[in-house]
Amino acid sequence: MSQVQLEKKVTDYLRNSQALEDYWQRPITAEQLQVEMDSMAQHTKKPEVLRELFTALGNDPFVIAECLARPLLSERLFRSALAFQNTSGAMSQPVSSHKANGVSFYSYTVSRIVASSKERGHMQ
């Protein structure tokens, strides 16, 4: 992937994420990112590739959440919000979040990646 393509992808998912927060008052929460990471780890078709990505990101749960989970989640939620708006003409209600002095706090965890059937065969 070229630098220009990478920059466009990042710009797009940041724009989608910001639109969810500003236009639909539905910011992506830390809890949603954690669920997305857990889902990725549980349902990946290529656990060895996901492990490599986690390792490349230093197994840092915050970095994994922001670099892997947020792009997927923001795209899915943005498309869902657009589809809802187009079919109903309604806007979503604001979502409350847990904040202290205006700053959200959440502690991510690195999700356990489920072994593929091929990997499980080698473990037995």
N, C-alpha and C positions, 0 to 999 in steps of 0.2 A: 504494500500500500504506500502510495507516495505521501510526501509531507502535506501537499495540498489536500488530498483526500482525507487524511487524518485530521487536519485542521477543520475541514468542513464537517466531519462527523462530530467532533467535539463541540463546535459551534452550534450544530443542530440540536444535540441533546441538551446543551446548556440553555438554549433558547426555549426548547420544549419544557424543560424543568422550570424555567422562570415564568413562562406563560401559565403553567399550571398554578403557580403561586399567585401571580399578579392578576390574571384574568379570571380564573375560576376559583381563586382563594382556596386552593387545594395543594399546598406545598407537599413535596415528597418528604415523608418522615423517616427518621432513623429506623423505626420499627418496620416500615415497609421495605427499606433497604435490607434489613436483616432477614426478613422473610424471603426476599428475592435471592439473597446469597444462599440461604438454606435450600431453597427450591433448586437453584442451579446445582448445588452439591448433590442433592438427592436424585435429580432427574437427568443428569448429564449422560450423554451417550458415549462420551470419551473422557472418562475420569482421569486418565493419564495426562491428557492435554490440559484439563482444568488444574490438576496438581502443578503442572509446569507453569501455568499462568500465576497461580497463587505464589509459587516459589519466586517467580520473576518479580512479583510485587512485594517480596520480602515477607510473605505470610502476615502482612499487616492488615488487620480487618478493616481499618478505616480506608486504606488505599484500595483494597479489594472492593469495598462498598462503593466508593466513588468512581473507580475506573472500570469495573465490570458490571456491578448491579445497577447503578444509576442510569447509564445509557439505555439499558434494556427496559428498565422500569419507566423511565421518562417517556420513551417512545410509545410503550403500550398504554400508559395512562393518558398521554396526549391524544393518541388516536381514539381512545375510548371517550374522552371528554368531547372531542370534535364530533364523533358519531352521535353521542347523546344530545349534544346541542343541535345538530342537524335534524335529528328525528323528533325532538320534543320542543325545540325552541327555548328550552329552559336553561337556566344556569344553576350550577351546583351550589349548595350552601357551604359556607365556610366550615373548615374542620378545625377543631381545637387541638392544640399541641401543648405538651408539657414544657414550660419555660421557667427559668429563674433569671430575673433581671433582664428579660428580653433575649436570653441566650438558651438555645436548646441543648440538652445534655443527653447523651446516650452512649452506652458502652457496647460496641460490636463484639462479636466472637467469630472466629474463623470456623466455618462450617465443615463438618466431616464429609469428605467426598466418598460416595458409595463406590465400591469396587465394581468393575464391569464383570460380566459373566466370564470373560476370558481370564481376568485377573483372579477371580474367585477359584477358577479351576486350578491355577498354579499354587494357590494357598492350601489346597486340600492335600 
